[in-house]
Amino acid sequence: MQRILIVEDEEVMSILMCDALAAAGYETVPAGGCEQALKLYARSRFDLVITDIVMLNMNGLELIGALLKADPTASVIAVSGGGLFTSNSYMKTAALLGAKATLCKPFSIASLVETVRLALEDQAVTPAASLRTNLNKN
């Protein structure tokens, strides 16, 4: 079973993503923040990391950089609802840092599951293609 680390500081969103992906057949492990995510990633193997961008202390962009520095083969999906800037600004930066795909909140469960499926299958889910998809939806 493929393992996914979900990094989300909003508990309801974390539960929603974990439950949806578990129902789709994935093993999910929640992390309430970037520091916890880095510790979990260092101790265990994950096939994919899904991280929110706007979080307290360390943000998801910093996490993407740290993960890919420690493990250049890490697969990351970035999600964001915005914050001080638009989601698109964060998504462009996440893609430049090496995120495999991006999702702008709010997103559908079907969109989440499909993005995860494609990222794990490593099918042409490039940051640019994903970003174009999300930009066209907004």
Chimera marker file (.cmm) of the C-alpha trace (Angstrom):
<marker_set name="trace">
<marker id="1" x="0.000" y="0.000" z="0.000" r="1" g="1" b="0" radius="0.5"/>
<marker id="2" x="1.364" y="3.425" z="-0.915" r="1" g="1" b="0" radius="0.5"/>
<marker id="3" x="2.029" y="5.775" z="2.009" r="1" g="1" b="0" radius="0.5"/>
<marker id="4" x="1.175" y="9.462" z="1.940" r="1" g="1" b="0" radius="0.5"/>
<marker id="5" x="2.275" y="12.059" z="4.488" r="1" g="1" b="0" radius="0.5"/>
<marker id="6" x="-0.354" y="14.795" z="4.829" r="1" g="1" b="0" radius="0.5"/>
<marker id="7" x="1.037" y="18.065" z="6.228" r="1" g="1" b="0" radius="0.5"/>
<marker id="8" x="-1.878" y="20.294" z="7.169" r="1" g="1" b="0" radius="0.5"/>
<marker id="9" x="-2.305" y="22.478" z="10.253" r="1" g="1" b="0" radius="0.5"/>
<marker id="10" x="-6.097" y="22.764" z="9.910" r="1" g="1" b="0" radius="0.5"/>
<marker id="11" x="-7.399" y="19.650" z="11.656" r="1" g="1" b="0" radius="0.5"/>
<marker id="12" x="-10.659" y="19.399" z="9.695" r="1" g="1" b="0" radius="0.5"/>
<marker id="13" x="-8.834" y="19.635" z="6.367" r="1" g="1" b="0" radius="0.5"/>
<marker id="14" x="-6.250" y="17.089" z="7.511" r="1" g="1" b="0" radius="0.5"/>
<marker id="15" x="-8.960" y="14.623" z="8.530" r="1" g="1" b="0" radius="0.5"/>
<marker id="16" x="-10.846" y="15.187" z="5.268" r="1" g="1" b="0" radius="0.5"/>
<marker id="17" x="-7.771" y="14.524" z="3.114" r="1" g="1" b="0" radius="0.5"/>
<marker id="18" x="-6.649" y="11.534" z="5.183" r="1" g="1" b="0" radius="0.5"/>
<marker id="19" x="-10.103" y="9.948" z="5.115" r="1" g="1" b="0" radius="0.5"/>
<marker id="20" x="-10.612" y="10.556" z="1.380" r="1" g="1" b="0" radius="0.5"/>
<marker id="21" x="-7.245" y="9.085" z="0.460" r="1" g="1" b="0" radius="0.5"/>
<marker id="22" x="-7.656" y="6.151" z="2.849" r="1" g="1" b="0" radius="0.5"/>
<marker id="23" x="-11.007" y="5.392" z="1.178" r="1" g="1" b="0" radius="0.5"/>
<marker id="24" x="-9.162" y="5.436" z="-2.166" r="1" g="1" b="0" radius="0.5"/>
<marker id="25" x="-6.781" y="2.749" z="-0.886" r="1" g="1" b="0" radius="0.5"/>
<marker id="26" x="-3.797" y="4.736" z="0.379" r="1" g="1" b="0" radius="0.5"/>
<marker id="27" x="-2.190" y="4.648" z="3.801" r="1" g="1" b="0" radius="0.5"/>
<marker id="28" x="-2.164" y="8.177" z="5.200" r="1" g="1" b="0" radius="0.5"/>
<marker id="29" x="-0.150" y="9.681" z="8.035" r="1" g="1" b="0" radius="0.5"/>
<marker id="30" x="-1.077" y="13.163" z="9.279" r="1" g="1" b="0" radius="0.5"/>
<marker id="31" x="1.429" y="15.791" z="10.416" r="1" g="1" b="0" radius="0.5"/>
<marker id="32" x="0.175" y="18.996" z="12.037" r="1" g="1" b="0" radius="0.5"/>
<marker id="33" x="3.130" y="21.057" z="10.876" r="1" g="1" b="0" radius="0.5"/>
<marker id="34" x="6.388" y="21.110" z="8.978" r="1" g="1" b="0" radius="0.5"/>
<marker id="35" x="8.670" y="20.251" z="11.895" r="1" g="1" b="0" radius="0.5"/>
<marker id="36" x="6.650" y="17.130" z="12.672" r="1" g="1" b="0" radius="0.5"/>
<marker id="37" x="6.592" y="16.238" z="8.967" r="1" g="1" b="0" radius="0.5"/>
<marker id="38" x="10.374" y="16.414" z="8.687" r="1" g="1" b="0" radius="0.5"/>
<marker id="39" x="10.764" y="14.125" z="11.717" r="1" g="1" b="0" radius="0.5"/>
<marker id="40" x="8.257" y="11.617" z="10.320" r="1" g="1" b="0" radius="0.5"/>
<marker id="41" x="9.875" y="11.700" z="6.872" r="1" g="1" b="0" radius="0.5"/>
<marker id="42" x="13.319" y="11.106" z="8.350" r="1" g="1" b="0" radius="0.5"/>
<marker id="43" x="12.060" y="8.045" z="10.281" r="1" g="1" b="0" radius="0.5"/>
<marker id="44" x="9.860" y="6.386" z="7.681" r="1" g="1" b="0" radius="0.5"/>
<marker id="45" x="9.428" y="6.011" z="3.948" r="1" g="1" b="0" radius="0.5"/>
<marker id="46" x="6.621" y="7.863" z="2.195" r="1" g="1" b="0" radius="0.5"/>
<marker id="47" x="5.670" y="7.581" z="-1.448" r="1" g="1" b="0" radius="0.5"/>
<marker id="48" x="4.200" y="11.082" z="-1.502" r="1" g="1" b="0" radius="0.5"/>
<marker id="49" x="3.969" y="14.194" z="0.661" r="1" g="1" b="0" radius="0.5"/>
<marker id="50" x="1.008" y="16.542" z="0.411" r="1" g="1" b="0" radius="0.5"/>
<marker id="51" x="1.693" y="19.842" z="2.123" r="1" g="1" b="0" radius="0.5"/>
<marker id="52" x="-0.284" y="22.960" z="2.783" r="1" g="1" b="0" radius="0.5"/>
<marker id="53" x="1.686" y="26.113" z="2.097" r="1" g="1" b="0" radius="0.5"/>
<marker id="54" x="0.439" y="28.640" z="4.668" r="1" g="1" b="0" radius="0.5"/>
<marker id="55" x="1.234" y="27.335" z="8.154" r="1" g="1" b="0" radius="0.5"/>
<marker id="56" x="2.693" y="28.774" z="11.327" r="1" g="1" b="0" radius="0.5"/>
<marker id="57" x="6.405" y="28.606" z="12.119" r="1" g="1" b="0" radius="0.5"/>
<marker id="58" x="7.772" y="26.876" z="9.017" r="1" g="1" b="0" radius="0.5"/>
<marker id="59" x="5.696" y="27.142" z="5.836" r="1" g="1" b="0" radius="0.5"/>
<marker id="60" x="5.117" y="24.562" z="3.140" r="1" g="1" b="0" radius="0.5"/>
<marker id="61" x="7.510" y="26.219" z="0.708" r="1" g="1" b="0" radius="0.5"/>
<marker id="62" x="10.308" y="25.824" z="3.241" r="1" g="1" b="0" radius="0.5"/>
<marker id="63" x="9.227" y="22.216" z="3.773" r="1" g="1" b="0" radius="0.5"/>
<marker id="64" x="9.373" y="21.464" z="0.041" r="1" g="1" b="0" radius="0.5"/>
<marker id="65" x="12.902" y="22.856" z="-0.094" r="1" g="1" b="0" radius="0.5"/>
<marker id="66" x="14.023" y="20.900" z="2.983" r="1" g="1" b="0" radius="0.5"/>
<marker id="67" x="12.467" y="17.629" z="1.758" r="1" g="1" b="0" radius="0.5"/>
<marker id="68" x="13.977" y="17.868" z="-1.698" r="1" g="1" b="0" radius="0.5"/>
<marker id="69" x="17.361" y="18.828" z="-0.281" r="1" g="1" b="0" radius="0.5"/>
<marker id="70" x="17.317" y="15.769" z="1.994" r="1" g="1" b="0" radius="0.5"/>
<marker id="71" x="15.752" y="13.492" z="-0.627" r="1" g="1" b="0" radius="0.5"/>
<marker id="72" x="15.854" y="14.718" z="-4.232" r="1" g="1" b="0" radius="0.5"/>
<marker id="73" x="13.525" y="11.857" z="-5.210" r="1" g="1" b="0" radius="0.5"/>
<marker id="74" x="10.734" y="13.012" z="-2.867" r="1" g="1" b="0" radius="0.5"/>
<marker id="75" x="7.355" y="13.512" z="-4.523" r="1" g="1" b="0" radius="0.5"/>
<marker id="76" x="5.415" y="16.506" z="-3.241" r="1" g="1" b="0" radius="0.5"/>
<marker id="77" x="1.999" y="17.962" z="-3.948" r="1" g="1" b="0" radius="0.5"/>
<marker id="78" x="1.438" y="21.509" z="-2.689" r="1" g="1" b="0" radius="0.5"/>
<marker id="79" x="-2.005" y="22.780" z="-1.642" r="1" g="1" b="0" radius="0.5"/>
<marker id="80" x="-3.006" y="26.280" z="-0.656" r="1" g="1" b="0" radius="0.5"/>
<marker id="81" x="-5.991" y="28.507" z="-0.164" r="1" g="1" b="0" radius="0.5"/>
<marker id="82" x="-3.937" y="31.673" z="-0.232" r="1" g="1" b="0" radius="0.5"/>
<marker id="83" x="-3.138" y="33.717" z="2.798" r="1" g="1" b="0" radius="0.5"/>
<marker id="84" x="-1.396" y="37.069" z="2.385" r="1" g="1" b="0" radius="0.5"/>
<marker id="85" x="-0.935" y="36.378" z="-1.329" r="1" g="1" b="0" radius="0.5"/>
<marker id="86" x="-3.047" y="34.586" z="-3.890" r="1" g="1" b="0" radius="0.5"/>
<marker id="87" x="-2.895" y="30.815" z="-4.111" r="1" g="1" b="0" radius="0.5"/>
<marker id="88" x="-1.469" y="31.155" z="-7.613" r="1" g="1" b="0" radius="0.5"/>
<marker id="89" x="1.612" y="32.973" z="-6.280" r="1" g="1" b="0" radius="0.5"/>
<marker id="90" x="2.261" y="30.156" z="-3.830" r="1" g="1" b="0" radius="0.5"/>
<marker id="91" x="1.592" y="27.498" z="-6.438" r="1" g="1" b="0" radius="0.5"/>
<marker id="92" x="4.041" y="29.040" z="-8.911" r="1" g="1" b="0" radius="0.5"/>
<marker id="93" x="6.716" y="29.129" z="-6.219" r="1" g="1" b="0" radius="0.5"/>
<marker id="94" x="5.968" y="25.549" z="-5.135" r="1" g="1" b="0" radius="0.5"/>
<marker id="95" x="6.303" y="24.373" z="-8.734" r="1" g="1" b="0" radius="0.5"/>
<marker id="96" x="9.615" y="26.210" z="-9.113" r="1" g="1" b="0" radius="0.5"/>
<marker id="97" x="10.873" y="24.557" z="-5.921" r="1" g="1" b="0" radius="0.5"/>
<marker id="98" x="10.050" y="21.105" z="-7.298" r="1" g="1" b="0" radius="0.5"/>
<marker id="99" x="6.480" y="20.247" z="-6.300" r="1" g="1" b="0" radius="0.5"/>
<marker id="100" x="5.204" y="17.552" z="-8.642" r="1" g="1" b="0" radius="0.5"/>
<marker id="101" x="1.678" y="19.002" z="-8.665" r="1" g="1" b="0" radius="0.5"/>
<marker id="102" x="-0.416" y="21.707" z="-7.045" r="1" g="1" b="0" radius="0.5"/>
<marker id="103" x="-4.004" y="22.065" z="-5.868" r="1" g="1" b="0" radius="0.5"/>
<marker id="104" x="-5.716" y="25.319" z="-4.968" r="1" g="1" b="0" radius="0.5"/>
<marker id="105" x="-8.206" y="25.197" z="-2.097" r="1" g="1" b="0" radius="0.5"/>
<marker id="106" x="-11.039" y="24.588" z="-2.227" r="1" g="1" b="0" radius="0.5"/>
<marker id="107" x="-10.608" y="21.454" z="-4.298" r="1" g="1" b="0" radius="0.5"/>
<marker id="108" x="-12.872" y="18.458" z="-4.751" r="1" g="1" b="0" radius="0.5"/>
<marker id="109" x="-12.147" y="15.043" z="-3.291" r="1" g="1" b="0" radius="0.5"/>
<marker id="110" x="-12.155" y="13.651" z="-6.829" r="1" g="1" b="0" radius="0.5"/>
<marker id="111" x="-9.534" y="16.215" z="-7.856" r="1" g="1" b="0" radius="0.5"/>
<marker id="112" x="-7.374" y="15.322" z="-4.838" r="1" g="1" b="0" radius="0.5"/>
<marker id="113" x="-7.576" y="11.588" z="-5.496" r="1" g="1" b="0" radius="0.5"/>
<marker id="114" x="-6.862" y="11.999" z="-9.215" r="1" g="1" b="0" radius="0.5"/>
<marker id="115" x="-3.876" y="14.282" z="-8.599" r="1" g="1" b="0" radius="0.5"/>
<marker id="116" x="-2.476" y="11.793" z="-6.090" r="1" g="1" b="0" radius="0.5"/>
<marker id="117" x="-3.060" y="8.869" z="-8.450" r="1" g="1" b="0" radius="0.5"/>
<marker id="118" x="-1.272" y="10.621" z="-11.291" r="1" g="1" b="0" radius="0.5"/>
<marker id="119" x="1.603" y="11.768" z="-9.082" r="1" g="1" b="0" radius="0.5"/>
<marker id="120" x="2.125" y="8.263" z="-7.756" r="1" g="1" b="0" radius="0.5"/>
<marker id="121" x="1.951" y="6.741" z="-11.224" r="1" g="1" b="0" radius="0.5"/>
<marker id="122" x="4.430" y="9.398" z="-12.325" r="1" g="1" b="0" radius="0.5"/>
<marker id="123" x="2.372" y="10.143" z="-15.427" r="1" g="1" b="0" radius="0.5"/>
<marker id="124" x="3.124" y="13.525" z="-16.958" r="1" g="1" b="0" radius="0.5"/>
<marker id="125" x="2.079" y="15.389" z="-13.822" r="1" g="1" b="0" radius="0.5"/>
<marker id="126" x="4.507" y="18.216" z="-14.153" r="1" g="1" b="0" radius="0.5"/>
<marker id="127" x="4.343" y="21.344" z="-12.021" r="1" g="1" b="0" radius="0.5"/>
<marker id="128" x="3.667" y="23.436" z="-15.120" r="1" g="1" b="0" radius="0.5"/>
<marker id="129" x="0.819" y="21.218" z="-16.331" r="1" g="1" b="0" radius="0.5"/>
<marker id="130" x="-0.747" y="21.093" z="-12.898" r="1" g="1" b="0" radius="0.5"/>
<marker id="131" x="-0.333" y="24.816" z="-12.436" r="1" g="1" b="0" radius="0.5"/>
<marker id="132" x="-2.027" y="25.527" z="-15.778" r="1" g="1" b="0" radius="0.5"/>
<marker id="133" x="-4.914" y="23.311" z="-14.725" r="1" g="1" b="0" radius="0.5"/>
<marker id="134" x="-5.345" y="25.137" z="-11.433" r="1" g="1" b="0" radius="0.5"/>
<marker id="135" x="-4.934" y="28.594" z="-12.963" r="1" g="1" b="0" radius="0.5"/>
<marker id="136" x="-7.618" y="27.819" z="-15.544" r="1" g="1" b="0" radius="0.5"/>
<marker id="137" x="-10.049" y="26.836" z="-12.767" r="1" g="1" b="0" radius="0.5"/>
<marker id="138" x="-9.691" y="30.187" z="-10.975" r="1" g="1" b="0" radius="0.5"/>
<link id1="1" id2="2" r="1" g="1" b="0" radius="0.2"/>
<link id1="2" id2="3" r="1" g="1" b="0" radius="0.2"/>
<link id1="3" id2="4" r="1" g="1" b="0" radius="0.2"/>
<link id1="4" id2="5" r="1" g="1" b="0" radius="0.2"/>
<link id1="5" id2="6" r="1" g="1" b="0" radius="0.2"/>
<link id1="6" id2="7" r="1" g="1" b="0" radius="0.2"/>
<link id1="7" id2="8" r="1" g="1" b="0" radius="0.2"/>
<link id1="8" id2="9" r="1" g="1" b="0" radius="0.2"/>
<link id1="9" id2="10" r="1" g="1" b="0" radius="0.2"/>
<link id1="10" id2="11" r="1" g="1" b="0" radius="0.2"/>
<link id1="11" id2="12" r="1" g="1" b="0" radius="0.2"/>
<link id1="12" id2="13" r="1" g="1" b="0" radius="0.2"/>
<link id1="13" id2="14" r="1" g="1" b="0" radius="0.2"/>
<link id1="14" id2="15" r="1" g="1" b="0" radius="0.2"/>
<link id1="15" id2="16" r="1" g="1" b="0" radius="0.2"/>
<link id1="16" id2="17" r="1" g="1" b="0" radius="0.2"/>
<link id1="17" id2="18" r="1" g="1" b="0" radius="0.2"/>
<link id1="18" id2="19" r="1" g="1" b="0" radius="0.2"/>
<link id1="19" id2="20" r="1" g="1" b="0" radius="0.2"/>
<link id1="20" id2="21" r="1" g="1" b="0" radius="0.2"/>
<link id1="21" id2="22" r="1" g="1" b="0" radius="0.2"/>
<link id1="22" id2="23" r="1" g="1" b="0" radius="0.2"/>
<link id1="23" id2="24" r="1" g="1" b="0" radius="0.2"/>
<link id1="24" id2="25" r="1" g="1" b="0" radius="0.2"/>
<link id1="25" id2="26" r="1" g="1" b="0" radius="0.2"/>
<link id1="26" id2="27" r="1" g="1" b="0" radius="0.2"/>
<link id1="27" id2="28" r="1" g="1" b="0" radius="0.2"/>
<link id1="28" id2="29" r="1" g="1" b="0" radius="0.2"/>
<link id1="29" id2="30" r="1" g="1" b="0" radius="0.2"/>
<link id1="30" id2="31" r="1" g="1" b="0" radius="0.2"/>
<link id1="31" id2="32" r="1" g="1" b="0" radius="0.2"/>
<link id1="32" id2="33" r="1" g="1" b="0" radius="0.2"/>
<link id1="33" id2="34" r="1" g="1" b="0" radius="0.2"/>
<link id1="34" id2="35" r="1" g="1" b="0" radius="0.2"/>
<link id1="35" id2="36" r="1" g="1" b="0" radius="0.2"/>
<link id1="36" id2="37" r="1" g="1" b="0" radius="0.2"/>
<link id1="37" id2="38" r="1" g="1" b="0" radius="0.2"/>
<link id1="38" id2="39" r="1" g="1" b="0" radius="0.2"/>
<link id1="39" id2="40" r="1" g="1" b="0" radius="0.2"/>
<link id1="40" id2="41" r="1" g="1" b="0" radius="0.2"/>
<link id1="41" id2="42" r="1" g="1" b="0" radius="0.2"/>
<link id1="42" id2="43" r="1" g="1" b="0" radius="0.2"/>
<link id1="43" id2="44" r="1" g="1" b="0" radius="0.2"/>
<link id1="44" id2="45" r="1" g="1" b="0" radius="0.2"/>
<link id1="45" id2="46" r="1" g="1" b="0" radius="0.2"/>
<link id1="46" id2="47" r="1" g="1" b="0" radius="0.2"/>
<link id1="47" id2="48" r="1" g="1" b="0" radius="0.2"/>
<link id1="48" id2="49" r="1" g="1" b="0" radius="0.2"/>
<link id1="49" id2="50" r="1" g="1" b="0" radius="0.2"/>
<link id1="50" id2="51" r="1" g="1" b="0" radius="0.2"/>
<link id1="51" id2="52" r="1" g="1" b="0" radius="0.2"/>
<link id1="52" id2="53" r="1" g="1" b="0" radius="0.2"/>
<link id1="53" id2="54" r="1" g="1" b="0" radius="0.2"/>
<link id1="54" id2="55" r="1" g="1" b="0" radius="0.2"/>
<link id1="55" id2="56" r="1" g="1" b="0" radius="0.2"/>
<link id1="56" id2="57" r="1" g="1" b="0" radius="0.2"/>
<link id1="57" id2="58" r="1" g="1" b="0" radius="0.2"/>
<link id1="58" id2="59" r="1" g="1" b="0" radius="0.2"/>
<link id1="59" id2="60" r="1" g="1" b="0" radius="0.2"/>
<link id1="60" id2="61" r="1" g="1" b="0" radius="0.2"/>
<link id1="61" id2="62" r="1" g="1" b="0" radius="0.2"/>
<link id1="62" id2="63" r="1" g="1" b="0" radius="0.2"/>
<link id1="63" id2="64" r="1" g="1" b="0" radius="0.2"/>
<link id1="64" id2="65" r="1" g="1" b="0" radius="0.2"/>
<link id1="65" id2="66" r="1" g="1" b="0" radius="0.2"/>
<link id1="66" id2="67" r="1" g="1" b="0" radius="0.2"/>
<link id1="67" id2="68" r="1" g="1" b="0" radius="0.2"/>
<link id1="68" id2="69" r="1" g="1" b="0" radius="0.2"/>
<link id1="69" id2="70" r="1" g="1" b="0" radius="0.2"/>
<link id1="70" id2="71" r="1" g="1" b="0" radius="0.2"/>
<link id1="71" id2="72" r="1" g="1" b="0" radius="0.2"/>
<link id1="72" id2="73" r="1" g="1" b="0" radius="0.2"/>
<link id1="73" id2="74" r="1" g="1" b="0" radius="0.2"/>
<link id1="74" id2="75" r="1" g="1" b="0" radius="0.2"/>
<link id1="75" id2="76" r="1" g="1" b="0" radius="0.2"/>
<link id1="76" id2="77" r="1" g="1" b="0" radius="0.2"/>
<link id1="77" id2="78" r="1" g="1" b="0" radius="0.2"/>
<link id1="78" id2="79" r="1" g="1" b="0" radius="0.2"/>
<link id1="79" id2="80" r="1" g="1" b="0" radius="0.2"/>
<link id1="80" id2="81" r="1" g="1" b="0" radius="0.2"/>
<link id1="81" id2="82" r="1" g="1" b="0" radius="0.2"/>
<link id1="82" id2="83" r="1" g="1" b="0" radius="0.2"/>
<link id1="83" id2="84" r="1" g="1" b="0" radius="0.2"/>
<link id1="84" id2="85" r="1" g="1" b="0" radius="0.2"/>
<link id1="85" id2="86" r="1" g="1" b="0" radius="0.2"/>
<link id1="86" id2="87" r="1" g="1" b="0" radius="0.2"/>
<link id1="87" id2="88" r="1" g="1" b="0" radius="0.2"/>
<link id1="88" id2="89" r="1" g="1" b="0" radius="0.2"/>
<link id1="89" id2="90" r="1" g="1" b="0" radius="0.2"/>
<link id1="90" id2="91" r="1" g="1" b="0" radius="0.2"/>
<link id1="91" id2="92" r="1" g="1" b="0" radius="0.2"/>
<link id1="92" id2="93" r="1" g="1" b="0" radius="0.2"/>
<link id1="93" id2="94" r="1" g="1" b="0" radius="0.2"/>
<link id1="94" id2="95" r="1" g="1" b="0" radius="0.2"/>
<link id1="95" id2="96" r="1" g="1" b="0" radius="0.2"/>
<link id1="96" id2="97" r="1" g="1" b="0" radius="0.2"/>
<link id1="97" id2="98" r="1" g="1" b="0" radius="0.2"/>
<link id1="98" id2="99" r="1" g="1" b="0" radius="0.2"/>
<link id1="99" id2="100" r="1" g="1" b="0" radius="0.2"/>
<link id1="100" id2="101" r="1" g="1" b="0" radius="0.2"/>
<link id1="101" id2="102" r="1" g="1" b="0" radius="0.2"/>
<link id1="102" id2="103" r="1" g="1" b="0" radius="0.2"/>
<link id1="103" id2="104" r="1" g="1" b="0" radius="0.2"/>
<link id1="104" id2="105" r="1" g="1" b="0" radius="0.2"/>
<link id1="105" id2="106" r="1" g="1" b="0" radius="0.2"/>
<link id1="106" id2="107" r="1" g="1" b="0" radius="0.2"/>
<link id1="107" id2="108" r="1" g="1" b="0" radius="0.2"/>
<link id1="108" id2="109" r="1" g="1" b="0" radius="0.2"/>
<link id1="109" id2="110" r="1" g="1" b="0" radius="0.2"/>
<link id1="110" id2="111" r="1" g="1" b="0" radius="0.2"/>
<link id1="111" id2="112" r="1" g="1" b="0" radius="0.2"/>
<link id1="112" id2="113" r="1" g="1" b="0" radius="0.2"/>
<link id1="113" id2="114" r="1" g="1" b="0" radius="0.2"/>
<link id1="114" id2="115" r="1" g="1" b="0" radius="0.2"/>
<link id1="115" id2="116" r="1" g="1" b="0" radius="0.2"/>
<link id1="116" id2="117" r="1" g="1" b="0" radius="0.2"/>
<link id1="117" id2="118" r="1" g="1" b="0" radius="0.2"/>
<link id1="118" id2="119" r="1" g="1" b="0" radius="0.2"/>
<link id1="119" id2="120" r="1" g="1" b="0" radius="0.2"/>
<link id1="120" id2="121" r="1" g="1" b="0" radius="0.2"/>
<link id1="121" id2="122" r="1" g="1" b="0" radius="0.2"/>
<link id1="122" id2="123" r="1" g="1" b="0" radius="0.2"/>
<link id1="123" id2="124" r="1" g="1" b="0" radius="0.2"/>
<link id1="124" id2="125" r="1" g="1" b="0" radius="0.2"/>
<link id1="125" id2="126" r="1" g="1" b="0" radius="0.2"/>
<link id1="126" id2="127" r="1" g="1" b="0" radius="0.2"/>
<link id1="127" id2="128" r="1" g="1" b="0" radius="0.2"/>
<link id1="128" id2="129" r="1" g="1" b="0" radius="0.2"/>
<link id1="129" id2="130" r="1" g="1" b="0" radius="0.2"/>
<link id1="130" id2="131" r="1" g="1" b="0" radius="0.2"/>
<link id1="131" id2="132" r="1" g="1" b="0" radius="0.2"/>
<link id1="132" id2="133" r="1" g="1" b="0" radius="0.2"/>
<link id1="133" id2="134" r="1" g="1" b="0" radius="0.2"/>
<link id1="134" id2="135" r="1" g="1" b="0" radius="0.2"/>
<link id1="135" id2="136" r="1" g="1" b="0" radius="0.2"/>
<link id1="136" id2="137" r="1" g="1" b="0" radius="0.2"/>
<link id1="137" id2="138" r="1" g="1" b="0" radius="0.2"/>
</marker_set>
